Amino acid sequence: MTADSDPTSVGADPTGRRFVLEHGDDRAEVTEVAASIRALTIGGVSVIARYPDGMPSPAASGIVLFPWPNRVRGGTWTQGGTERRLAITEPALDNASHGLLRFASYHPADELTDAVTLQAQVFPQTGYPFHLAISVTYALGDDGLTVTHVIRNVGTDAAPVALGQHPYMALGDGPTADVTVQLDAPTRFLVDDQKIPTGEAPVDAATDLRTPRRLGDLDLDTAYSDIVRGEDGRIRAVLRTPDGREAELWAGPGFDYVQVFTNRTYPGHDMAVAIEPMTAPADAFNSGRGLRWLAPGELWTLEWGIRLLA
């Protein structure tokens, strides 16, 4: 594994130190800021939409979403009759968005040629008076990339926790618009003008991904539930190129929701698609849907990954 030598130098990359992992023909880039997956090539095929050097991660590209994914309405939630107010980080919609570590520095705990473990903490703060530690391990192997999250409540009170990740995918070198996406999910969330769920409904013609759909024909910022799991307990989203390349994003137990977002302004690409495994949907601090309360000292381990199928 290689890494940038001086992330504090003038003109250093705004995503911080970069960790480069290699395993055979596979290569991944992971950043210090938000422990994000910045690039991934498997078998010589690009799978993650790499953005240009020298810029912050665009549109939350690749970042870990913790201790909640997506949004909290108005940054406000209630615990045992006590109102909590988080910082508004999405002013346009008046929400607290994508957790508390979006711009945080993760520190390496273990560095190998084909793997790296990064660690960070959420300290008690306004709107979230809890103390959590998180480690994120990226490992390249014969079956592609595996990402392992280990969360520990290091505080003295039970803490509400949810997690997601925000990888943008663009398979191969051709136009991403011609790539198809498939996700076996029969149910979608309905949202209001703040992009907060108001209910659920069956997928419709615009959102049904149960059969392969061309990305260029879709306009999605949609969360899915009731996702069908394989016999191995994993959910799967599959991308396919016109020439037969296939890549799979899988997520293990605990990841019960997936957000799919088609981004046509992603730097350096005609478009990219965010396929975001999540343990809870938007506004889980208020709805309680998918929210997990970790007892003091309790650990929670989650896994997802990406592999090339053909």
Residue frames relative to the residue before (quaternion, step in Angstrom):
aa qw qx qy qz dx dy dz
M 1.0000 0.0000 0.0000 0.0000 0.00 0.00 0.00
T 0.1485 -0.7675 0.6167 0.0921 3.55 -1.09 0.76
A 0.0681 -0.7935 0.6039 0.0324 3.56 -1.24 0.43
D 0.6035 -0.5296 0.4387 0.4035 3.56 -1.23 0.45
S 0.4365 -0.7549 0.4321 0.2301 3.57 -0.84 0.93
D 0.8208 0.1086 -0.0308 0.5599 3.61 0.99 -0.69
P 0.1269 -0.8415 0.5221 0.0571 3.59 0.11 1.27
T 0.6587 0.5034 -0.3169 0.4607 3.61 1.26 -0.13
S 0.4596 0.6890 -0.4583 0.3225 3.60 1.21 0.06
V 0.6230 -0.5333 0.4082 0.4011 3.58 -1.23 0.47
G 0.8118 0.2159 -0.1813 0.5114 3.57 -0.83 0.99
A 0.3571 0.7406 -0.4983 0.2752 3.58 1.24 0.27
D 0.6373 -0.5443 0.3830 0.3883 3.55 -1.20 0.55
P 0.4624 -0.7111 0.4511 0.2774 3.64 -0.80 0.92
T 0.6178 0.5029 -0.3723 0.4762 3.60 1.23 -0.04
G 0.5573 -0.6479 0.3700 0.3643 3.58 1.29 0.21
R 0.7898 -0.2633 0.2332 0.5025 3.50 -1.28 -0.47
R 0.2158 -0.7805 0.5779 0.1013 3.55 -0.99 0.87
F 0.2018 -0.7772 0.5908 0.0787 3.55 -0.87 1.04
V 0.1413 -0.7999 0.5819 0.0400 3.56 -0.69 1.13
L 0.1359 -0.7984 0.5860 0.0277 3.55 -0.67 1.17
E 0.0465 -0.8010 0.5968 0.0103 3.57 -1.06 0.74
H 0.0860 0.7547 -0.6461 0.0750 3.53 -1.13 0.82
G 0.7959 -0.1252 0.0363 0.5912 3.57 -0.18 1.27
D 0.8009 -0.2160 0.1934 0.5239 3.57 -0.74 -1.08
D 0.5675 0.6056 -0.3773 0.4109 3.58 1.28 0.01
R 0.0069 -0.7979 0.6015 -0.0397 3.56 -1.08 0.81
A 0.0239 -0.7934 0.6082 -0.0079 3.55 -0.98 0.88
E 0.1785 -0.7449 0.6310 0.1225 3.53 -1.26 0.59
V 0.0648 -0.7846 0.6162 -0.0217 3.53 -0.88 1.08
T 0.2812 -0.7913 0.5229 0.1460 3.58 -0.94 0.83
E 0.5962 -0.5647 0.4562 0.3428 3.50 -1.33 0.50
V 0.6969 0.4429 -0.2688 0.4959 3.59 0.93 -0.89
A 0.8619 0.0003 -0.0649 0.5029 3.56 -0.79 1.16
A 0.4106 -0.7340 0.4593 0.2858 3.62 1.26 0.29
S 0.2646 0.8249 -0.4651 0.1823 3.56 1.04 0.80
I 0.4015 -0.6473 0.5847 0.2791 3.53 -1.29 0.49
R 0.1963 -0.8431 0.4986 0.0459 3.55 -0.39 1.31
A 0.7853 -0.0548 0.0680 0.6130 3.55 1.13 -0.67
L 0.0246 0.7847 -0.6188 0.0280 3.55 -1.19 0.61
T 0.0119 -0.7624 0.6466 -0.0224 3.54 -0.92 1.04
I 0.0537 -0.7903 0.6103 -0.0019 3.57 -0.80 1.03
G 0.8373 0.0090 -0.0440 0.5449 3.56 -0.71 1.08
G 0.6835 -0.4880 0.2738 0.4687 3.56 1.14 0.66
V 0.6258 0.5208 -0.3338 0.4751 3.61 1.30 0.02
S 0.3841 -0.7191 0.5315 0.2298 3.58 -0.78 1.02
V 0.1425 -0.8139 0.5623 0.0339 3.56 -0.86 1.02
I 0.7316 0.3242 -0.1896 0.5689 3.58 1.09 -0.76
A 0.4599 -0.6857 0.4945 0.2717 3.58 -0.99 0.88
R 0.1967 -0.8007 0.5587 0.0899 3.56 -0.27 1.28
Y 0.2323 -0.7726 0.5768 0.1285 3.57 -0.89 0.96
P 0.6772 -0.5312 0.3140 0.4008 3.64 -1.16 0.47
D 0.5729 -0.5752 0.4633 0.3554 3.53 -1.22 0.56
G 0.7889 0.3908 -0.2527 0.4012 3.52 -1.32 0.38
M 0.6935 0.4089 -0.2921 0.5163 3.59 1.23 0.25
P 0.5535 -0.5773 0.4608 0.3847 3.61 -1.14 0.49
S 0.6404 -0.5177 0.3759 0.4249 3.57 -1.18 0.41
P 0.3318 -0.7701 0.5085 0.1956 3.61 -0.63 1.08
A 0.8644 0.0495 -0.0346 0.4991 3.56 -1.08 0.79
A 0.6513 -0.5512 0.2944 0.4304 3.57 1.02 0.95
S 0.1890 0.8429 -0.4906 0.1144 3.57 1.19 0.51
G 0.8858 0.0748 -0.0866 0.4498 3.53 -0.83 1.12
I 0.5423 0.6896 -0.3877 0.2830 3.59 1.19 -0.32
V 0.4889 -0.6055 0.5397 0.3211 3.52 -1.38 0.36
L 0.2369 -0.7739 0.5795 0.0958 3.57 -0.88 1.05
F 0.2848 0.7680 -0.4947 0.2903 3.57 -0.16 1.31
P 0.5974 -0.1664 -0.7844 -0.0117 1.67 -1.94 1.59
W 0.7319 0.2357 -0.2917 0.5690 3.57 1.08 0.70
P 0.3349 -0.7042 0.5761 0.2450 3.60 -1.15 0.53
N 0.7975 0.3112 -0.2150 0.4700 3.54 -1.28 0.30
R 0.7377 -0.4641 0.3287 0.3638 3.62 -0.98 -0.81
V 0.1855 -0.6962 0.6724 0.1697 3.51 -1.43 0.37
R 0.4666 -0.7201 0.4352 0.2726 3.57 -0.57 1.17
G 0.8596 0.0063 -0.0440 0.5091 3.53 -0.78 1.13
G 0.5064 -0.6608 0.4110 0.3714 3.59 1.27 0.16
T 0.6245 0.5654 -0.3085 0.4417 3.57 1.30 0.19
W 0.1220 0.7637 -0.6291 0.0780 3.56 -1.03 0.85
T 0.3455 -0.7524 0.5339 0.1717 3.57 -1.24 0.44
Q 0.0767 -0.7833 0.6168 0.0091 3.54 -0.96 0.97
G 0.8494 -0.1067 0.0426 0.5150 3.55 -0.57 1.16
G 0.7375 -0.4105 0.2219 0.4882 3.55 1.02 0.79
T 0.6336 0.5015 -0.3272 0.4899 3.58 1.31 -0.10
E 0.3234 -0.7528 0.5409 0.1902 3.58 -0.73 1.04
R 0.1628 -0.7688 0.6149 0.0666 3.56 -0.96 0.98
R 0.1219 -0.7989 0.5868 0.0505 3.57 -0.98 0.83
L 0.2059 -0.7817 0.5842 0.0724 3.54 -0.58 1.26
A 0.6024 -0.5388 0.4356 0.3964 3.55 -1.26 0.35
I 0.4064 -0.6885 0.5445 0.2537 3.56 -1.06 0.78
T 0.0517 -0.8308 0.5536 -0.0249 3.57 -0.45 1.24
E 0.6901 0.3089 -0.2639 0.5989 3.56 1.34 0.18
P 0.1478 -0.8571 0.4850 0.0908 3.60 0.48 1.20
A 0.6113 0.5868 -0.3619 0.3887 3.59 1.00 -0.74
L 0.7819 0.2617 -0.1368 0.5491 3.58 1.12 -0.69
D 0.4194 -0.7368 0.4414 0.2940 3.58 1.32 0.13
N 0.5055 0.6298 -0.4377 0.3953 3.57 0.85 1.01
A 0.3783 -0.6106 0.6210 0.3138 3.49 -1.42 0.15
S 0.1043 -0.8619 0.4954 -0.0271 3.55 -0.45 1.25
H 0.9008 0.0763 -0.0516 0.4244 3.52 -1.22 0.83
G 0.7144 -0.5237 0.2674 0.3793 3.58 0.98 0.80
L 0.6195 -0.5910 0.4163 0.3060 3.53 -1.36 -0.26
L 0.7060 0.4553 -0.2633 0.4743 3.62 1.23 -0.04
R 0.2719 0.8068 -0.4934 0.1781 3.59 1.21 0.37
F 0.7941 0.2126 -0.1137 0.5579 3.60 1.02 -0.72
A 0.4315 0.7183 -0.4432 0.3183 3.58 1.24 0.38
S 0.4430 -0.6656 0.5382 0.2666 3.52 -1.26 0.54
Y 0.1944 -0.7448 0.6292 0.1078 3.55 -0.90 1.00
H 0.2798 -0.7777 0.5458 0.1379 3.58 -1.02 0.80
P 0.4761 -0.6859 0.4620 0.2991 3.60 -0.90 0.86
A 0.1905 -0.7739 0.5962 0.0966 3.56 -0.97 0.94
D 0.7888 0.0187 0.0131 0.6142 3.57 1.17 -0.58
E 0.0351 -0.8109 0.5835 -0.0269 3.60 -0.79 1.00
L 0.0268 0.7751 -0.6283 0.0617 3.54 -0.80 1.14
T 0.6988 -0.4475 0.3294 0.4505 3.58 -1.24 0.11
D 0.8186 0.2401 -0.0902 0.5140 3.56 0.91 -0.93
A 0.7711 0.2594 -0.1627 0.5583 3.62 1.21 0.19
V 0.0122 -0.7680 0.6397 0.0272 3.52 -1.27 0.51
T 0.1746 -0.7543 0.6240 0.1062 3.55 -1.15 0.74
L 0.1035 -0.7947 0.5981 0.0091 3.54 -0.76 1.12
Q 0.1510 -0.8086 0.5673 0.0405 3.56 -1.02 0.84
A 0.0508 0.7665 -0.6397 0.0262 3.54 -1.24 0.59
Q 0.2606 -0.7440 0.5884 0.1795 3.55 -1.34 0.15
V 0.2512 -0.6792 0.6603 0.1990 3.50 -1.33 0.51
F 0.1823 -0.7971 0.5701 0.0804 3.56 -0.56 1.18
P 0.6312 -0.5236 0.3917 0.4171 3.61 -1.13 0.50
Q 0.1059 0.7968 -0.5773 0.1438 3.56 -0.87 1.01
T 0.7404 -0.3872 0.2953 0.4633 3.54 -1.33 0.07
G 0.8341 0.1931 -0.1617 0.4908 3.55 -0.79 1.04
Y 0.7875 0.1321 -0.0767 0.5971 3.59 1.23 -0.31
P 0.0204 -0.8634 0.5036 -0.0214 3.61 0.29 1.28
F 0.4893 0.6518 -0.4204 0.3989 3.56 0.92 0.95
H 0.2957 -0.7561 0.5665 0.1410 3.55 -1.23 0.57
L 0.0398 0.8136 -0.5713 0.1004 3.55 -0.51 1.26
A 0.1771 -0.7346 0.6394 0.1421 3.55 -1.26 0.51
I 0.0592 -0.7949 0.6037 0.0137 3.56 -1.02 0.83
S 0.0740 -0.7470 0.6561 0.0771 3.54 -1.16 0.70
V 0.1396 -0.7682 0.6230 0.0487 3.54 -1.14 0.81
T 0.0789 -0.8037 0.5896 0.0127 3.57 -0.63 1.13
Y 0.1356 -0.7464 0.6490 0.0578 3.54 -0.90 1.05
A 0.0517 0.8057 -0.5859 0.0699 3.59 -0.73 1.04
L 0.2344 -0.7450 0.6119 0.1252 3.55 -0.92 1.00
G 0.0867 0.7934 -0.5979 0.0742 3.55 -0.98 0.87
D 0.7701 -0.3549 0.2511 0.4668 3.54 -1.28 -0.24
D 0.7335 0.3689 -0.2199 0.5268 3.59 1.22 -0.41
G 0.7268 -0.4485 0.2382 0.4625 3.57 1.05 0.76
L 0.7197 -0.4127 0.3434 0.4402 3.55 -1.14 -0.73
T 0.0652 -0.7596 0.6459 0.0398 3.54 -1.03 0.89
V 0.1332 -0.7770 0.6136 0.0440 3.55 -0.93 1.01
T 0.0705 -0.8065 0.5869 -0.0110 3.57 -0.73 1.13
H 0.1422 -0.7744 0.6145 0.0501 3.55 -0.83 1.09
V 0.0341 -0.7675 0.6398 0.0220 3.57 -0.93 0.91
I 0.0950 -0.8018 0.5900 -0.0043 3.56 -0.60 1.23
R 0.0178 -0.7926 0.6095 -0.0023 3.57 -0.98 0.86
N 0.3344 -0.7009 0.5929 0.2130 3.53 -1.02 0.85
V 0.0841 -0.8201 0.5660 0.0084 3.57 -0.40 1.24
G 0.5392 0.6188 -0.3967 0.4110 3.56 1.29 0.21
T 0.5935 -0.5948 0.4283 0.3324 3.54 -1.33 -0.16
D 0.7139 0.3755 -0.2415 0.5395 3.60 1.30 -0.06
A 0.5824 -0.5429 0.4614 0.3915 3.57 -1.21 0.47
A 0.1659 -0.8159 0.5529 0.0324 3.58 -0.91 0.99
P 0.3975 -0.6977 0.5377 0.2569 3.61 -0.99 0.81
V 0.0022 0.8229 -0.5626 0.0796 3.57 -0.76 1.08
A 0.1199 0.7197 -0.6828 0.0376 3.51 -1.23 0.73
L 0.1485 -0.8020 0.5769 0.0436 3.58 -1.17 0.51
G 0.0646 0.7663 -0.6390 0.0153 3.51 -1.25 0.56
Q 0.1815 -0.7464 0.6149 0.1784 3.54 -1.34 -0.05
H 0.3469 -0.7950 0.4912 0.0803 3.50 -1.13 0.88
P 0.1411 0.8177 -0.5498 0.0958 3.66 0.71 0.94
Y 0.2427 -0.7270 0.6227 0.1576 3.55 -1.12 0.78
M 0.1611 -0.8119 0.5586 0.0527 3.55 -0.76 1.07
A 0.0649 0.7403 -0.6668 0.0561 3.54 -1.21 0.73
L 0.1863 -0.8537 0.4813 0.0694 3.54 -0.04 1.33
G 0.8486 0.1221 -0.1174 0.5012 3.55 -0.82 1.06
D 0.6388 -0.5677 0.3913 0.3413 3.54 -1.36 -0.11
G 0.5825 0.5935 -0.3776 0.4073 3.60 1.20 -0.18
P 0.7227 -0.4077 0.3040 0.4681 3.59 -1.26 -0.05
T 0.4530 -0.6899 0.4947 0.2723 3.57 -0.86 0.98
A 0.5560 0.6204 -0.3883 0.3939 3.59 1.13 -0.56
D 0.7013 0.4672 -0.2697 0.4660 3.61 1.11 -0.61
V 0.5243 0.6148 -0.4119 0.4212 3.58 1.30 -0.07
T 0.2927 -0.7418 0.5708 0.1956 3.59 -1.08 0.66
V 0.2007 -0.7507 0.6174 0.1225 3.55 -1.27 0.52
Q 0.0418 -0.7854 0.6175 0.0062 3.55 -1.10 0.75
L 0.0837 0.7635 -0.6330 0.0967 3.56 -0.92 1.00
D 0.3031 -0.7829 0.5187 0.1619 3.59 -0.58 1.14
A 0.3269 0.7265 -0.5177 0.3119 3.54 0.32 1.34
P 0.2486 -0.8169 0.5037 0.1311 3.61 -0.56 1.08
T 0.7589 0.3692 -0.1665 0.5099 3.58 1.24 -0.38
R 0.1136 -0.7794 0.6143 0.0479 3.56 -1.07 0.81
F 0.4583 -0.6447 0.5345 0.2977 3.53 -1.32 0.39
L 0.3027 -0.6933 0.6252 0.1919 3.52 -1.16 0.76
V 0.1048 -0.8157 0.5682 0.0288 3.59 -0.94 0.85
D 0.4380 -0.6714 0.5303 0.2760 3.54 -1.32 0.39
D 0.7724 -0.3644 0.2454 0.4587 3.58 -1.27 -0.25
Q 0.6564 0.4685 -0.3141 0.5010 3.61 1.25 -0.28
K 0.4410 -0.7030 0.4290 0.3568 3.58 1.35 0.05
I 0.4355 0.6503 -0.4742 0.4032 3.53 1.12 0.85
P 0.5264 -0.6638 0.4196 0.3258 3.62 -0.84 0.90
T 0.1482 -0.7702 0.6160 0.0738 3.53 -1.12 0.83
G 0.7848 -0.1501 0.1045 0.5921 3.57 1.27 -0.16
E 0.3938 -0.6848 0.5522 0.2667 3.55 -1.34 -0.20
A 0.0311 -0.7833 0.6208 -0.0043 3.53 -1.23 0.54
P 0.6038 -0.5191 0.4295 0.4260 3.59 -1.21 0.29
V 0.5668 -0.5685 0.4599 0.3794 3.56 -1.14 0.56
D 0.2405 -0.7621 0.5861 0.1333 3.56 -1.18 0.64
A 0.7793 -0.3492 0.2294 0.4671 3.56 -1.29 -0.13
A 0.6879 0.4928 -0.2831 0.4514 3.58 1.07 -0.68
T 0.7982 0.3279 -0.1317 0.4879 3.59 1.13 -0.60
D 0.5164 0.6657 -0.4114 0.3478 3.60 1.24 -0.17
L 0.0497 -0.8159 0.5756 -0.0229 3.57 -0.60 1.22
R 0.3734 0.7641 -0.4691 0.2378 3.59 1.21 0.26
T 0.7044 0.2232 -0.2133 0.6391 3.53 1.33 -0.22
P 0.6491 -0.5490 0.3307 0.4098 3.63 -1.05 0.60
R 0.0790 -0.7892 0.6091 0.0062 3.54 -0.96 0.98
R 0.4674 -0.6682 0.5044 0.2838 3.57 -0.99 0.88
L 0.4912 -0.7023 0.4314 0.2817 3.57 -0.73 1.09
G 0.6457 0.5459 -0.3265 0.4224 3.59 0.99 -0.76
D 0.6670 0.4859 -0.2944 0.4820 3.58 1.26 -0.32
L 0.6644 0.5155 -0.2809 0.4625 3.57 1.30 -0.14
D 0.0752 -0.7433 0.6616 0.0637 3.54 -1.29 0.53
L 0.1513 0.8419 -0.4863 0.1784 3.54 0.24 1.33
D 0.1550 0.6708 -0.7246 0.0292 3.46 -1.35 0.64
T 0.2794 0.8114 -0.4115 0.3071 3.45 0.81 1.26
A 0.2460 -0.7454 0.6030 0.1424 3.54 -1.03 0.88
Y 0.2007 -0.7900 0.5756 0.0649 3.55 -1.03 0.93
S 0.0872 -0.7745 0.6244 0.0518 3.54 -1.22 0.64
D 0.7461 0.3710 -0.3037 0.4621 3.57 -1.37 0.05
I 0.2292 0.8102 -0.5083 0.1806 3.56 1.12 0.67
V 0.4583 -0.6994 0.4818 0.2620 3.56 -0.86 0.99
R 0.2342 -0.7722 0.5791 0.1159 3.56 -0.93 0.98
G 0.4746 -0.6516 0.5145 0.2922 3.52 -1.18 0.61
E 0.7086 -0.4395 0.3276 0.4443 3.57 -1.29 0.08
D 0.6622 0.4916 -0.3025 0.4778 3.59 1.20 -0.46
G 0.5765 -0.6277 0.3612 0.3783 3.60 1.26 0.12
R 0.5892 0.5951 -0.3607 0.4106 3.57 1.25 0.08
I 0.2919 -0.6709 0.6406 0.2333 3.51 -1.32 0.49
R 0.1564 -0.8145 0.5578 0.0318 3.56 -1.13 0.64
A 0.0803 -0.7193 0.6852 0.0821 3.49 -1.27 0.70
V 0.1490 -0.8158 0.5577 0.0341 3.58 -0.80 1.03
L 0.1603 -0.7544 0.6315 0.0800 3.54 -1.02 0.95
R 0.0444 -0.7957 0.6041 0.0050 3.58 -1.06 0.81
T 0.2987 -0.7361 0.5802 0.1801 3.56 -1.03 0.83
P 0.6565 -0.5203 0.3593 0.4113 3.61 -1.18 0.37
D 0.7127 0.4409 -0.2684 0.4749 3.60 1.11 -0.58
G 0.6950 -0.5460 0.2595 0.3892 3.59 1.21 0.43
R 0.4446 0.6583 -0.4846 0.3662 3.60 1.20 0.14
E 0.0333 -0.7924 0.6091 0.0063 3.59 -1.05 0.80
A 0.0083 -0.7718 0.6358 -0.0023 3.55 -1.02 0.85
E 0.2095 -0.7864 0.5764 0.0740 3.53 -1.10 0.78
L 0.1553 -0.7107 0.6751 0.1228 3.54 -1.08 0.83
W 0.0557 -0.8047 0.5910 -0.0052 3.57 -0.67 1.12
A 0.0784 -0.7784 0.6206 0.0535 3.55 -1.23 0.47
G 0.4015 -0.7561 0.4805 0.1904 3.52 -0.92 1.00
P 0.7875 -0.3006 0.2312 0.4858 3.57 -1.30 -0.22
G 0.6909 0.4155 -0.3575 0.4715 3.54 -1.05 0.90
F 0.6839 0.3915 -0.2641 0.5561 3.56 1.15 -0.58
D 0.0170 0.8469 -0.5272 0.0668 3.56 -0.06 1.30
Y 0.7426 0.3296 -0.1777 0.5553 3.59 1.28 -0.12
V 0.0889 -0.7685 0.6315 0.0523 3.56 -1.21 0.60
Q 0.2007 -0.7353 0.6362 0.1200 3.55 -1.01 0.91
V 0.0989 -0.7723 0.6254 0.0502 3.57 -0.97 0.90
F 0.0063 0.8066 -0.5864 0.0743 3.55 -0.71 1.16
T 0.1999 -0.7757 0.5897 0.1027 3.58 -0.69 1.10
N 0.1019 -0.8185 0.5651 -0.0174 3.56 -0.53 1.26
R 0.1546 -0.8203 0.5484 0.0505 3.58 -0.52 1.21
T 0.6753 0.4485 -0.3053 0.4997 3.61 1.23 0.18
Y 0.3336 0.7631 -0.4949 0.2482 3.58 1.21 0.40
P 0.5015 -0.7035 0.4055 0.2985 3.62 -0.66 1.10
G 0.8408 0.2162 -0.1718 0.4656 3.54 -0.95 0.95
H 0.7411 0.3306 -0.2005 0.5488 3.60 1.26 0.02
D 0.5674 -0.5768 0.4474 0.3810 3.55 -1.18 0.48
M 0.7336 -0.2113 0.1090 0.6366 3.52 1.24 -0.63
A 0.1403 -0.7467 0.6376 0.1272 3.55 -1.34 0.17
V 0.2627 -0.7583 0.5726 0.1677 3.54 -1.19 0.45
A 0.2700 -0.7340 0.6025 0.1590 3.54 -0.83 1.04
I 0.0339 -0.7544 0.6555 -0.0029 3.55 -0.85 1.04
E 0.0583 -0.8707 0.4840 -0.0651 3.52 -0.05 1.41
P 0.2188 -0.7604 0.5945 0.1431 3.61 -0.42 1.13
M 0.0175 -0.8090 0.5857 -0.0467 3.58 -0.87 1.00
T 0.3943 -0.6980 0.5400 0.2561 3.58 -1.14 0.60
A 0.7809 0.1255 -0.0709 0.6078 3.58 1.26 -0.27
P 0.4700 -0.6534 0.4993 0.3206 3.60 -1.14 0.48
A 0.7331 -0.3793 0.3112 0.4711 3.55 -1.33 -0.08
D 0.8518 0.1827 -0.1653 0.4623 3.53 -1.29 0.70
A 0.2230 0.8072 -0.5168 0.1777 3.58 1.08 0.67
F 0.5821 0.5820 -0.3862 0.4162 3.62 1.09 -0.55
N 0.7140 0.4059 -0.2505 0.5125 3.58 1.16 -0.53
S 0.7336 0.4218 -0.2465 0.4724 3.59 0.89 -0.86
G 0.3571 -0.7314 0.4954 0.3034 3.56 1.10 -0.73
R 0.4695 0.6946 -0.4337 0.3303 3.59 1.28 -0.17
G 0.8532 0.0729 -0.0851 0.5093 3.58 -0.66 1.11
L 0.4992 0.6687 -0.4274 0.3477 3.60 1.25 -0.08
R 0.1563 -0.7797 0.6007 0.0828 3.57 -0.97 0.86
W 0.2353 -0.7503 0.6031 0.1340 3.55 -0.98 0.91
L 0.2010 -0.7946 0.5672 0.0804 3.56 -0.50 1.24
A 0.3803 -0.7104 0.5479 0.2249 3.55 -0.87 0.97
P 0.6457 -0.4964 0.3816 0.4370 3.62 -1.16 0.37
G 0.8178 0.2168 -0.1951 0.4962 3.55 -0.86 1.04
E 0.5450 0.6433 -0.3963 0.3634 3.60 1.23 -0.27
L 0.2651 -0.7463 0.5950 0.1365 3.55 -1.19 0.79
W 0.0613 -0.7549 0.6510 0.0497 3.55 -1.23 0.61
T 0.0934 -0.8060 0.5845 0.0070 3.58 -0.69 1.15
L 0.0297 -0.7946 0.6048 -0.0434 3.55 -0.92 1.03
E 0.0949 -0.8025 0.5876 0.0416 3.57 -1.12 0.68
W 0.0941 0.7353 -0.6709 0.0178 3.50 -1.26 0.63
G 0.0081 -0.8254 0.5645 0.0035 3.58 -1.20 0.15
I 0.3188 -0.7095 0.5961 0.1990 3.51 -1.41 0.02
R 0.0555 0.7895 -0.6101 0.0375 3.56 -0.97 0.83
L 0.4426 -0.6528 0.5472 0.2801 3.54 -1.29 0.47
L 0.2701 -0.7827 0.5453 0.1311 3.56 -0.87 1.02
A 0.8021 -0.0569 0.0678 0.5906 3.57 1.06 -0.72
